[in-house]
Amino acid sequence: MLSFSKKINYFVLSLALFVLISFGYFISKVVFKQIEINTDYINPAQSLFGLSIPKDIHFAGEAVPQNDYSIKENLDKEFLSNSASAYVLLKRCALWFPPIEAVLKRNNIPDDIKYIALEESNLTNSQSSQGAAGFWQFVASTGANYGLEINDEVDERFSVEKSTEAACKFFKEAYKKFGSWTIAAAAYNLGSGGIEQQLKKQKSDNYYDLMLNKETARYLYRVLALKTLVENSAKHKSKISRSFYGVPLVPYKVDTAVTDLSAFATSLGYTYNLLKIFNPWLRKNTLPNPNKKNLHNKFP
């Protein structure tokens, strides 16, 4: 028979051995898992969204090559820089992508084009120092050329549907000219004339082979990073609160003049503040509407 003290010693030794073996097993799993993960192409968004850069990535149905160092580095850089702001962007996408998607579908434009608006403005109705405004960042002259009404009372660059319709006109023209949605997207940044000049100068028909200015060179890579972040979040939607995905917007049509938008909003059971937040194309407190246009207001 072992003495009580020896039993205690054996117990302590056994426990220590068990802890040591368990710890070694845990460390080996972590190390081997890390080695396994590092053989893939990952970035810090992995911890938040379970996101890695796909080996098979497309834009508007067109394959993105990943067969050389520069392409991989550009992808990695944009994934790293955009993953930090992903949470806020995903909330905006949940709110504003549905009306954008509807317009793109109606115009037979690939759904991926919506990520151009996300790249251009982060889906904020901002105005640049060069005068570009709205989700699609049209300057006034270009917006007017594509049919947008822009005056003191109304600026349709800030209307999600109307500005998306204008963007569709551009992309239809660019795709007809270049035969590639990827190059059409690059042309949205550089201009059709600018991208055509570079294609001829560099004797290429592939965006990914071109040497371009810094902004246009990173343009599609940022779009691809944003696209993957958003699509990956949709796969893990159940892990995020339902409130994260925004509120549905109810359209309200008006084809007459409105002399007091505050009273108009109140009559519908909303505040003037909500009217302006969700309808930023209304620039003042009145809406003359001399042409009796069928204008779409949106309310949550």
VOTI-122096 format. One record per residue (C-alpha): residue number from 0; residue in three letters; chain; x, y, z. Coordinates in Angstrom, 3 decimals. Each point is the difference from the previous one (the first is absolute). Example, Ala and Ser with C-alpha at 12.3 -4.5 7.8 and 13.67 -1.06 7.14 Angstrom:
BEGIN
<rec num="0" residu="ALA" chaine="A" x="12.300" y="-4.500" z="7.800"/>
<rec num="1" residu="SER" chaine="A" x="1.370" y="3.440" z="-0.660"/>
END
This chain:
BEGIN
<rec num="0" residu="MET" chaine="A" x="0.000" y="0.000" z="0.000"/>
<rec num="1" residu="LEU" chaine="A" x="1.231" y="3.462" z="-0.892"/>
<rec num="2" residu="SER" chaine="A" x="0.084" y="2.540" z="2.752"/>
<rec num="3" residu="PHE" chaine="A" x="-2.375" y="2.941" z="-0.162"/>
<rec num="4" residu="SER" chaine="A" x="2.846" y="2.415" z="-0.753"/>
<rec num="5" residu="LYS" chaine="A" x="1.239" y="-2.160" z="-2.880"/>
<rec num="6" residu="LYS" chaine="A" x="-3.522" y="-0.129" z="-1.420"/>
<rec num="7" residu="ILE" chaine="A" x="-0.100" y="3.767" z="0.083"/>
<rec num="8" residu="ASN" chaine="A" x="3.361" y="0.207" z="-1.746"/>
<rec num="9" residu="TYR" chaine="A" x="-1.119" y="-2.420" z="-2.744"/>
<rec num="10" residu="PHE" chaine="A" x="-3.222" y="1.961" z="-0.430"/>
<rec num="11" residu="VAL" chaine="A" x="1.842" y="3.316" z="-0.327"/>
<rec num="12" residu="LEU" chaine="A" x="2.494" y="-1.545" z="-2.420"/>
<rec num="13" residu="SER" chaine="A" x="-2.789" y="-1.532" z="-2.104"/>
<rec num="14" residu="LEU" chaine="A" x="-1.898" y="3.279" z="-0.056"/>
<rec num="15" residu="ALA" chaine="A" x="3.115" y="1.919" z="-1.028"/>
<rec num="16" residu="LEU" chaine="A" x="0.700" y="-2.519" z="-2.751"/>
<rec num="17" residu="PHE" chaine="A" x="-3.582" y="0.247" z="-1.252"/>
<rec num="18" residu="VAL" chaine="A" x="0.158" y="3.806" z="-0.074"/>
<rec num="19" residu="LEU" chaine="A" x="3.339" y="-0.101" z="-1.814"/>
<rec num="20" residu="ILE" chaine="A" x="-1.268" y="-2.432" z="-2.637"/>
<rec num="21" residu="SER" chaine="A" x="-3.224" y="1.988" z="-0.454"/>
<rec num="22" residu="PHE" chaine="A" x="1.911" y="3.252" z="-0.343"/>
<rec num="23" residu="GLY" chaine="A" x="2.353" y="-1.570" z="-2.524"/>
<rec num="24" residu="TYR" chaine="A" x="-2.964" y="-1.295" z="-1.996"/>
<rec num="25" residu="PHE" chaine="A" x="-1.636" y="3.441" z="0.053"/>
<rec num="26" residu="ILE" chaine="A" x="3.196" y="1.709" z="-1.130"/>
<rec num="27" residu="SER" chaine="A" x="0.509" y="-2.512" z="-2.794"/>
<rec num="28" residu="LYS" chaine="A" x="-3.543" y="0.562" z="-1.261"/>
<rec num="29" residu="VAL" chaine="A" x="0.458" y="3.769" z="0.010"/>
<rec num="30" residu="VAL" chaine="A" x="3.386" y="-0.185" z="-1.716"/>
<rec num="31" residu="PHE" chaine="A" x="-1.118" y="-2.489" z="-2.643"/>
<rec num="32" residu="LYS" chaine="A" x="-3.209" y="1.961" z="-0.571"/>
<rec num="33" residu="GLN" chaine="A" x="2.013" y="3.189" z="-0.405"/>
<rec num="34" residu="ILE" chaine="A" x="2.286" y="-1.711" z="-2.480"/>
<rec num="35" residu="GLU" chaine="A" x="-3.031" y="-1.251" z="-1.885"/>
<rec num="36" residu="ILE" chaine="A" x="-1.645" y="3.432" z="-0.058"/>
<rec num="37" residu="ASN" chaine="A" x="3.197" y="1.752" z="-1.049"/>
<rec num="38" residu="THR" chaine="A" x="0.185" y="-2.137" z="-3.120"/>
<rec num="39" residu="ASP" chaine="A" x="-3.160" y="1.788" z="-1.103"/>
<rec num="40" residu="TYR" chaine="A" x="-0.246" y="3.687" z="-0.772"/>
<rec num="41" residu="ILE" chaine="A" x="-1.479" y="1.704" z="3.075"/>
<rec num="42" residu="ASN" chaine="A" x="-0.314" y="3.361" z="1.718"/>
<rec num="43" residu="PRO" chaine="A" x="-1.046" y="1.352" z="3.436"/>
<rec num="44" residu="ALA" chaine="A" x="-3.688" y="0.080" z="-0.939"/>
<rec num="45" residu="GLN" chaine="A" x="0.169" y="-3.781" z="0.489"/>
<rec num="46" residu="SER" chaine="A" x="-0.480" y="0.399" z="3.753"/>
<rec num="47" residu="LEU" chaine="A" x="-3.118" y="2.152" z="-0.354"/>
<rec num="48" residu="PHE" chaine="A" x="-1.693" y="-1.297" z="-3.130"/>
<rec num="49" residu="GLY" chaine="A" x="1.673" y="-3.361" z="-0.581"/>
<rec num="50" residu="LEU" chaine="A" x="1.298" y="1.555" z="-3.192"/>
<rec num="51" residu="SER" chaine="A" x="2.839" y="-1.087" z="-2.228"/>
<rec num="52" residu="ILE" chaine="A" x="0.752" y="1.236" z="-3.495"/>
<rec num="53" residu="PRO" chaine="A" x="-1.618" y="-2.537" z="-2.322"/>
<rec num="54" residu="LYS" chaine="A" x="2.211" y="-1.915" z="-2.384"/>
<rec num="55" residu="ASP" chaine="A" x="-2.793" y="0.283" z="-2.565"/>
<rec num="56" residu="ILE" chaine="A" x="-1.224" y="3.600" z="-0.124"/>
<rec num="57" residu="HIS" chaine="A" x="-2.090" y="1.680" z="-2.703"/>
<rec num="58" residu="PHE" chaine="A" x="-1.349" y="3.422" z="-0.902"/>
<rec num="59" residu="ALA" chaine="A" x="-3.202" y="0.092" z="-2.077"/>
<rec num="60" residu="GLY" chaine="A" x="0.680" y="-3.569" z="-1.105"/>
<rec num="61" residu="GLU" chaine="A" x="3.542" y="0.784" z="-1.128"/>
<rec num="62" residu="ALA" chaine="A" x="2.800" y="-1.942" z="1.713"/>
<rec num="63" residu="VAL" chaine="A" x="2.618" y="1.920" z="1.953"/>
<rec num="64" residu="PRO" chaine="A" x="3.486" y="-1.394" z="-0.730"/>
<rec num="65" residu="GLN" chaine="A" x="2.146" y="-0.754" z="3.032"/>
<rec num="66" residu="ASN" chaine="A" x="2.987" y="-1.406" z="-1.817"/>
<rec num="67" residu="ASP" chaine="A" x="2.609" y="2.626" z="0.765"/>
<rec num="68" residu="TYR" chaine="A" x="1.461" y="1.826" z="2.968"/>
<rec num="69" residu="SER" chaine="A" x="-1.396" y="3.473" z="-0.723"/>
<rec num="70" residu="ILE" chaine="A" x="-3.606" y="-1.174" z="-0.275"/>
<rec num="71" residu="LYS" chaine="A" x="0.213" y="-1.937" z="3.271"/>
<rec num="72" residu="GLU" chaine="A" x="1.668" y="2.905" z="1.767"/>
<rec num="73" residu="ASN" chaine="A" x="-2.614" y="2.479" z="-1.230"/>
<rec num="74" residu="LEU" chaine="A" x="-2.814" y="-2.281" z="1.127"/>
<rec num="75" residu="ASP" chaine="A" x="1.599" y="-0.517" z="3.389"/>
<rec num="76" residu="LYS" chaine="A" x="0.548" y="3.729" z="0.536"/>
<rec num="77" residu="GLU" chaine="A" x="-3.612" y="0.888" z="-0.735"/>
<rec num="78" residu="PHE" chaine="A" x="-1.366" y="-2.795" z="2.175"/>
<rec num="79" residu="LEU" chaine="A" x="2.148" y="1.212" z="2.873"/>
<rec num="80" residu="SER" chaine="A" x="-0.976" y="3.664" z="-0.357"/>
<rec num="81" residu="ASN" chaine="A" x="-3.734" y="-0.586" z="-0.445"/>
<rec num="82" residu="SER" chaine="A" x="-0.725" y="-2.705" z="2.564"/>
<rec num="83" residu="ALA" chaine="A" x="0.296" y="2.442" z="2.921"/>
<rec num="84" residu="SER" chaine="A" x="-2.958" y="2.096" z="-1.180"/>
<rec num="85" residu="ALA" chaine="A" x="-2.091" y="-2.974" z="-1.107"/>
<rec num="86" residu="TYR" chaine="A" x="-2.568" y="0.142" z="2.816"/>
<rec num="87" residu="VAL" chaine="A" x="-1.224" y="3.499" z="-0.840"/>
<rec num="88" residu="LEU" chaine="A" x="0.022" y="-0.709" z="-3.728"/>
<rec num="89" residu="LEU" chaine="A" x="-2.063" y="-3.161" z="0.438"/>
<rec num="90" residu="LYS" chaine="A" x="-2.739" y="1.941" z="1.759"/>
<rec num="91" residu="ARG" chaine="A" x="-0.151" y="2.477" z="-2.885"/>
<rec num="92" residu="CYS" chaine="A" x="-0.060" y="-2.810" z="-2.544"/>
<rec num="93" residu="ALA" chaine="A" x="-2.938" y="-1.617" z="1.748"/>
<rec num="94" residu="LEU" chaine="A" x="-1.951" y="3.242" z="-0.290"/>
<rec num="95" residu="TRP" chaine="A" x="0.953" y="1.246" z="-3.453"/>
<rec num="96" residu="PHE" chaine="A" x="0.939" y="-3.010" z="-2.104"/>
<rec num="97" residu="PRO" chaine="A" x="-3.588" y="-1.253" z="-0.543"/>
<rec num="98" residu="PRO" chaine="A" x="-1.148" y="3.080" z="-1.999"/>
<rec num="99" residu="ILE" chaine="A" x="3.319" y="0.059" z="-1.905"/>
<rec num="100" residu="GLU" chaine="A" x="-0.307" y="-3.705" z="-0.836"/>
<rec num="101" residu="ALA" chaine="A" x="-3.532" y="0.513" z="-1.309"/>
<rec num="102" residu="VAL" chaine="A" x="1.137" y="2.707" z="-2.432"/>
<rec num="103" residu="LEU" chaine="A" x="2.999" y="-2.030" z="-1.190"/>
<rec num="104" residu="LYS" chaine="A" x="-2.192" y="-3.044" z="-0.610"/>
<rec num="105" residu="ARG" chaine="A" x="-2.547" y="2.058" z="-1.908"/>
<rec num="106" residu="ASN" chaine="A" x="2.791" y="1.255" z="-2.269"/>
<rec num="107" residu="ASN" chaine="A" x="1.688" y="-3.415" z="-0.458"/>
<rec num="108" residu="ILE" chaine="A" x="3.171" y="1.233" z="1.694"/>
<rec num="109" residu="PRO" chaine="A" x="2.014" y="-2.533" z="2.058"/>
<rec num="110" residu="ASP" chaine="A" x="-0.787" y="0.119" z="3.692"/>
<rec num="111" residu="ASP" chaine="A" x="3.704" y="0.437" z="0.845"/>
<rec num="112" residu="ILE" chaine="A" x="-0.124" y="3.547" z="-1.388"/>
<rec num="113" residu="LYS" chaine="A" x="-1.647" y="1.047" z="3.285"/>
<rec num="114" residu="TYR" chaine="A" x="3.429" y="-0.304" z="1.630"/>
<rec num="115" residu="ILE" chaine="A" x="1.157" y="2.901" z="-2.164"/>
<rec num="116" residu="ALA" chaine="A" x="-2.385" y="2.252" z="1.947"/>
<rec num="117" residu="LEU" chaine="A" x="1.378" y="-1.407" z="3.249"/>
<rec num="118" residu="GLU" chaine="A" x="3.557" y="0.739" z="-1.155"/>
<rec num="119" residu="GLU" chaine="A" x="-0.868" y="3.479" z="-1.242"/>
<rec num="120" residu="SER" chaine="A" x="-1.814" y="1.322" z="3.061"/>
<rec num="121" residu="ASN" chaine="A" x="-0.232" y="-2.679" z="2.716"/>
<rec num="122" residu="LEU" chaine="A" x="-3.737" y="0.471" z="-0.644"/>
<rec num="123" residu="THR" chaine="A" x="0.000" y="3.478" z="1.498"/>
<rec num="124" residu="ASN" chaine="A" x="-1.460" y="2.971" z="-1.837"/>
<rec num="125" residu="SER" chaine="A" x="3.265" y="1.854" z="0.194"/>
<rec num="126" residu="GLN" chaine="A" x="1.284" y="2.765" z="-2.251"/>
<rec num="127" residu="SER" chaine="A" x="3.644" y="0.151" z="-1.021"/>
<rec num="128" residu="SER" chaine="A" x="2.175" y="3.066" z="-0.337"/>
<rec num="129" residu="GLN" chaine="A" x="-0.314" y="-0.447" z="-3.794"/>
<rec num="130" residu="GLY" chaine="A" x="-3.805" y="0.187" z="0.236"/>
<rec num="131" residu="ALA" chaine="A" x="-0.758" y="-3.712" z="-0.452"/>
<rec num="132" residu="ALA" chaine="A" x="-3.057" y="-0.940" z="2.074"/>
<rec num="133" residu="GLY" chaine="A" x="-2.231" y="-2.854" z="1.074"/>
<rec num="134" residu="PHE" chaine="A" x="0.509" y="-3.748" z="0.193"/>
<rec num="135" residu="TRP" chaine="A" x="1.376" y="-0.139" z="-3.552"/>
<rec num="136" residu="GLN" chaine="A" x="2.019" y="3.234" z="0.295"/>
<rec num="137" residu="PHE" chaine="A" x="-1.199" y="1.743" z="-3.155"/>
<rec num="138" residu="VAL" chaine="A" x="1.209" y="3.515" z="-0.716"/>
<rec num="139" residu="ALA" chaine="A" x="-2.864" y="2.283" z="-0.996"/>
<rec num="140" residu="SER" chaine="A" x="0.806" y="0.089" z="-3.725"/>
<rec num="141" residu="THR" chaine="A" x="0.306" y="-3.781" z="-0.300"/>
<rec num="142" residu="GLY" chaine="A" x="-3.136" y="-0.572" z="2.051"/>
<rec num="143" residu="ALA" chaine="A" x="-1.967" y="2.356" z="-2.235"/>
<rec num="144" residu="ASN" chaine="A" x="1.349" y="-1.776" z="-3.105"/>
<rec num="145" residu="TYR" chaine="A" x="-1.453" y="-3.240" z="1.355"/>
<rec num="146" residu="GLY" chaine="A" x="-3.418" y="1.522" z="0.685"/>
<rec num="147" residu="LEU" chaine="A" x="0.195" y="1.105" z="3.625"/>
<rec num="148" residu="GLU" chaine="A" x="-1.848" y="3.129" z="1.100"/>
<rec num="149" residu="ILE" chaine="A" x="2.350" y="2.297" z="1.893"/>
<rec num="150" residu="ASN" chaine="A" x="-1.153" y="3.408" z="1.238"/>
<rec num="151" residu="ASP" chaine="A" x="-0.523" y="1.965" z="3.229"/>
<rec num="152" residu="GLU" chaine="A" x="-3.023" y="-2.043" z="1.113"/>
<rec num="153" residu="VAL" chaine="A" x="0.843" y="-3.467" z="-1.315"/>
<rec num="154" residu="ASP" chaine="A" x="3.288" y="-1.804" z="-0.480"/>
<rec num="155" residu="GLU" chaine="A" x="-0.640" y="-3.509" z="-1.290"/>
<rec num="156" residu="ARG" chaine="A" x="3.625" y="-0.955" z="0.481"/>
<rec num="157" residu="PHE" chaine="A" x="-1.148" y="-0.584" z="3.597"/>
<rec num="158" residu="SER" chaine="A" x="-2.920" y="-2.221" z="-1.048"/>
<rec num="159" residu="VAL" chaine="A" x="1.062" y="-3.626" z="0.250"/>
<rec num="160" residu="GLU" chaine="A" x="-2.318" y="-1.175" z="-2.797"/>
<rec num="161" residu="LYS" chaine="A" x="0.522" y="2.894" z="-2.407"/>
<rec num="162" residu="SER" chaine="A" x="3.771" y="0.093" z="0.411"/>
<rec num="163" residu="THR" chaine="A" x="0.187" y="-3.786" z="-0.451"/>
<rec num="164" residu="GLU" chaine="A" x="-2.010" y="0.338" z="-3.223"/>
<rec num="165" residu="ALA" chaine="A" x="2.575" y="2.539" z="-1.180"/>
<rec num="166" residu="ALA" chaine="A" x="2.853" y="-2.329" z="0.958"/>
<rec num="167" residu="CYS" chaine="A" x="-1.654" y="-2.804" z="-1.978"/>
<rec num="168" residu="LYS" chaine="A" x="0.086" y="2.183" z="-3.116"/>
<rec num="169" residu="PHE" chaine="A" x="3.727" y="0.493" z="0.456"/>
<rec num="170" residu="PHE" chaine="A" x="0.711" y="-3.699" z="0.504"/>
<rec num="171" residu="LYS" chaine="A" x="-2.077" y="-1.017" z="-2.996"/>
<rec num="172" residu="GLU" chaine="A" x="2.007" y="2.377" z="-2.181"/>
<rec num="173" residu="ALA" chaine="A" x="3.344" y="-1.094" z="1.479"/>
<rec num="174" residu="TYR" chaine="A" x="-0.744" y="-3.718" z="-0.322"/>
<rec num="175" residu="LYS" chaine="A" x="-1.085" y="0.469" z="-3.605"/>
<rec num="176" residu="LYS" chaine="A" x="3.282" y="1.789" z="-0.655"/>
<rec num="177" residu="PHE" chaine="A" x="2.418" y="-2.302" z="1.853"/>
<rec num="178" residu="GLY" chaine="A" x="-1.823" y="-3.333" z="0.235"/>
<rec num="179" residu="SER" chaine="A" x="1.096" y="-0.437" z="3.633"/>
<rec num="180" residu="TRP" chaine="A" x="-1.760" y="0.973" z="3.222"/>
<rec num="181" residu="THR" chaine="A" x="3.367" y="0.159" z="1.763"/>
<rec num="182" residu="ILE" chaine="A" x="1.350" y="2.573" z="-2.449"/>
<rec num="183" residu="ALA" chaine="A" x="-3.356" y="1.815" z="0.085"/>
<rec num="184" residu="ALA" chaine="A" x="0.426" y="0.276" z="3.776"/>
<rec num="185" residu="ALA" chaine="A" x="3.529" y="1.368" z="-0.420"/>
<rec num="186" residu="ALA" chaine="A" x="-1.363" y="2.461" z="-2.560"/>
<rec num="187" residu="TYR" chaine="A" x="-2.455" y="1.262" z="2.602"/>
<rec num="188" residu="ASN" chaine="A" x="3.013" y="1.158" z="1.984"/>
<rec num="189" residu="LEU" chaine="A" x="2.368" y="1.117" z="-2.737"/>
<rec num="190" residu="GLY" chaine="A" x="-2.502" y="0.887" z="-2.718"/>
<rec num="191" residu="SER" chaine="A" x="-0.682" y="-1.950" z="-3.186"/>
<rec num="192" residu="GLY" chaine="A" x="2.474" y="2.106" z="-1.964"/>
<rec num="193" residu="GLY" chaine="A" x="2.717" y="-0.434" z="2.597"/>
<rec num="194" residu="ILE" chaine="A" x="-0.298" y="-3.777" z="0.273"/>
<rec num="195" residu="GLU" chaine="A" x="-0.213" y="-0.354" z="-3.797"/>
<rec num="196" residu="GLN" chaine="A" x="3.221" y="1.972" z="-0.348"/>
<rec num="197" residu="GLN" chaine="A" x="1.800" y="-2.251" z="2.490"/>
<rec num="198" residu="LEU" chaine="A" x="-1.248" y="-3.200" z="-1.638"/>
<rec num="199" residu="LYS" chaine="A" x="1.364" y="1.151" z="-3.340"/>
<rec num="200" residu="LYS" chaine="A" x="3.237" y="1.373" z="1.429"/>
<rec num="201" residu="GLN" chaine="A" x="0.773" y="-3.176" z="1.953"/>
<rec num="202" residu="LYS" chaine="A" x="-1.343" y="-2.338" z="-2.680"/>
<rec num="203" residu="SER" chaine="A" x="-2.239" y="-1.875" z="2.403"/>
<rec num="204" residu="ASP" chaine="A" x="-3.678" y="-0.800" z="0.422"/>
<rec num="205" residu="ASN" chaine="A" x="0.306" y="-1.029" z="3.662"/>
<rec num="206" residu="TYR" chaine="A" x="-0.369" y="2.407" z="2.920"/>
<rec num="207" residu="TYR" chaine="A" x="2.236" y="-2.119" z="2.232"/>
<rec num="208" residu="ASP" chaine="A" x="2.944" y="0.334" z="-2.393"/>
<rec num="209" residu="LEU" chaine="A" x="-0.107" y="3.794" z="-0.196"/>
<rec num="210" residu="MET" chaine="A" x="2.345" y="2.480" z="1.654"/>
<rec num="211" residu="LEU" chaine="A" x="-2.387" y="2.758" z="1.113"/>
<rec num="212" residu="ASN" chaine="A" x="-0.059" y="2.977" z="2.334"/>
<rec num="213" residu="LYS" chaine="A" x="-0.128" y="-0.914" z="3.687"/>
<rec num="214" residu="GLU" chaine="A" x="-3.737" y="0.594" z="0.435"/>
<rec num="215" residu="THR" chaine="A" x="-1.145" y="-1.992" z="-3.028"/>
<rec num="216" residu="ALA" chaine="A" x="2.598" y="-2.720" z="0.608"/>
<rec num="217" residu="ARG" chaine="A" x="-1.522" y="-0.799" z="3.402"/>
<rec num="218" residu="TYR" chaine="A" x="-3.611" y="0.656" z="-1.046"/>
<rec num="219" residu="LEU" chaine="A" x="-1.120" y="-3.515" z="-0.961"/>
<rec num="220" residu="TYR" chaine="A" x="1.960" y="-1.595" z="2.816"/>
<rec num="221" residu="ARG" chaine="A" x="-1.896" y="2.081" z="2.543"/>
<rec num="222" residu="VAL" chaine="A" x="-3.280" y="-0.883" z="-1.717"/>
<rec num="223" residu="LEU" chaine="A" x="0.906" y="-3.694" z="0.220"/>
<rec num="224" residu="ALA" chaine="A" x="0.904" y="0.311" z="3.681"/>
<rec num="225" residu="LEU" chaine="A" x="-3.288" y="1.726" z="0.786"/>
<rec num="226" residu="LYS" chaine="A" x="-1.952" y="-2.555" z="-2.008"/>
<rec num="227" residu="THR" chaine="A" x="1.568" y="-2.925" z="1.867"/>
<rec num="228" residu="LEU" chaine="A" x="-0.530" y="1.622" z="3.401"/>
<rec num="229" residu="VAL" chaine="A" x="-3.696" y="0.587" z="-0.708"/>
<rec num="230" residu="GLU" chaine="A" x="-0.630" y="-3.397" z="-1.555"/>
<rec num="231" residu="ASN" chaine="A" x="1.783" y="-1.775" z="2.827"/>
<rec num="232" residu="SER" chaine="A" x="-2.079" y="1.848" z="2.605"/>
<rec num="233" residu="ALA" chaine="A" x="-3.175" y="-1.203" z="-1.715"/>
<rec num="234" residu="LYS" chaine="A" x="1.150" y="-3.604" z="0.462"/>
<rec num="235" residu="HIS" chaine="A" x="0.334" y="0.620" z="3.733"/>
<rec num="236" residu="LYS" chaine="A" x="-3.145" y="2.116" z="0.357"/>
<rec num="237" residu="SER" chaine="A" x="-1.386" y="-2.196" z="2.779"/>
<rec num="238" residu="LYS" chaine="A" x="2.929" y="0.991" z="2.236"/>
<rec num="239" residu="ILE" chaine="A" x="-0.884" y="3.683" z="-0.087"/>
<rec num="240" residu="SER" chaine="A" x="-2.991" y="1.738" z="1.578"/>
<rec num="241" residu="ARG" chaine="A" x="-3.007" y="0.467" z="-2.284"/>
<rec num="242" residu="SER" chaine="A" x="0.071" y="3.731" z="0.755"/>
<rec num="243" residu="PHE" chaine="A" x="3.376" y="0.105" z="-1.740"/>
<rec num="244" residu="TYR" chaine="A" x="-1.713" y="-0.453" z="-3.337"/>
<rec num="245" residu="GLY" chaine="A" x="-1.786" y="3.316" z="-0.007"/>
<rec num="246" residu="VAL" chaine="A" x="-3.634" y="0.905" z="-0.621"/>
<rec num="247" residu="PRO" chaine="A" x="-2.141" y="-0.404" z="-3.111"/>
<rec num="248" residu="LEU" chaine="A" x="-0.732" y="3.235" z="-1.865"/>
<rec num="249" residu="VAL" chaine="A" x="-3.558" y="0.693" z="-1.109"/>
<rec num="250" residu="PRO" chaine="A" x="-0.316" y="2.010" z="-3.245"/>
<rec num="251" residu="TYR" chaine="A" x="-2.483" y="2.859" z="-0.316"/>
<rec num="252" residu="LYS" chaine="A" x="-0.657" y="1.584" z="-3.398"/>
<rec num="253" residu="VAL" chaine="A" x="-0.836" y="3.646" z="-0.529"/>
<rec num="254" residu="ASP" chaine="A" x="-0.624" y="1.655" z="-3.383"/>
<rec num="255" residu="THR" chaine="A" x="-1.080" y="3.453" z="1.177"/>
<rec num="256" residu="ALA" chaine="A" x="1.684" y="3.049" z="1.494"/>
<rec num="257" residu="VAL" chaine="A" x="0.575" y="0.020" z="3.753"/>
<rec num="258" residu="THR" chaine="A" x="0.163" y="3.433" z="1.590"/>
<rec num="259" residu="ASP" chaine="A" x="0.934" y="-1.197" z="3.488"/>
<rec num="260" residu="LEU" chaine="A" x="1.963" y="-3.217" z="0.356"/>
<rec num="261" residu="SER" chaine="A" x="-0.209" y="0.165" z="3.791"/>
<rec num="262" residu="ALA" chaine="A" x="-3.800" y="-0.088" z="-0.149"/>
<rec num="263" residu="PHE" chaine="A" x="0.179" y="-2.668" z="-2.717"/>
<rec num="264" residu="ALA" chaine="A" x="2.113" y="-2.277" z="2.216"/>
<rec num="265" residu="THR" chaine="A" x="-2.252" y="0.601" z="3.010"/>
<rec num="266" residu="SER" chaine="A" x="-3.105" y="-0.854" z="-2.030"/>
<rec num="267" residu="LEU" chaine="A" x="1.510" y="-3.412" z="-0.710"/>
<rec num="268" residu="GLY" chaine="A" x="0.860" y="-0.610" z="3.642"/>
<rec num="269" residu="TYR" chaine="A" x="3.729" y="0.759" z="-0.308"/>
<rec num="270" residu="THR" chaine="A" x="2.289" y="2.799" z="1.099"/>
<rec num="271" residu="TYR" chaine="A" x="1.722" y="2.468" z="-2.287"/>
<rec num="272" residu="ASN" chaine="A" x="3.291" y="-1.382" z="1.268"/>
<rec num="273" residu="LEU" chaine="A" x="-0.820" y="-3.524" z="-1.234"/>
<rec num="274" residu="LEU" chaine="A" x="-1.189" y="1.391" z="-3.326"/>
<rec num="275" residu="LYS" chaine="A" x="3.350" y="1.699" z="-0.566"/>
<rec num="276" residu="ILE" chaine="A" x="2.094" y="-2.931" z="1.241"/>
<rec num="277" residu="PHE" chaine="A" x="-1.581" y="-2.489" z="-2.393"/>
<rec num="278" residu="ASN" chaine="A" x="-0.663" y="2.435" z="-2.865"/>
<rec num="279" residu="PRO" chaine="A" x="3.130" y="2.160" z="-0.178"/>
<rec num="280" residu="TRP" chaine="A" x="-0.755" y="0.918" z="-3.621"/>
<rec num="281" residu="LEU" chaine="A" x="-2.523" y="2.505" z="1.407"/>
<rec num="282" residu="ARG" chaine="A" x="2.271" y="2.990" z="0.525"/>
<rec num="283" residu="LYS" chaine="A" x="-2.424" y="2.550" z="1.493"/>
<rec num="284" residu="ASN" chaine="A" x="-3.323" y="0.075" z="1.891"/>
<rec num="285" residu="THR" chaine="A" x="-2.004" y="0.315" z="-3.214"/>
<rec num="286" residu="LEU" chaine="A" x="-0.442" y="-2.088" z="-3.141"/>
<rec num="287" residu="PRO" chaine="A" x="-1.266" y="2.088" z="-2.957"/>
<rec num="288" residu="ASN" chaine="A" x="-0.120" y="-2.988" z="-2.400"/>
<rec num="289" residu="PRO" chaine="A" x="-1.081" y="2.059" z="-3.052"/>
<rec num="290" residu="ASN" chaine="A" x="0.201" y="-3.008" z="-2.318"/>
<rec num="291" residu="LYS" chaine="A" x="-2.236" y="-2.141" z="2.258"/>
<rec num="292" residu="LYS" chaine="A" x="2.670" y="-2.675" z="0.175"/>
<rec num="293" residu="ASN" chaine="A" x="-0.860" y="-3.186" z="1.836"/>
<rec num="294" residu="LEU" chaine="A" x="2.431" y="0.370" z="2.897"/>
<rec num="295" residu="HIS" chaine="A" x="0.717" y="-2.767" z="2.469"/>
<rec num="296" residu="ASN" chaine="A" x="0.372" y="0.750" z="3.700"/>
<rec num="297" residu="LYS" chaine="A" x="1.071" y="-2.709" z="2.413"/>
<rec num="298" residu="PHE" chaine="A" x="-0.820" y="-0.471" z="3.661"/>
<rec num="299" residu="PRO" chaine="A" x="1.083" y="-2.655" z="2.517"/>
END
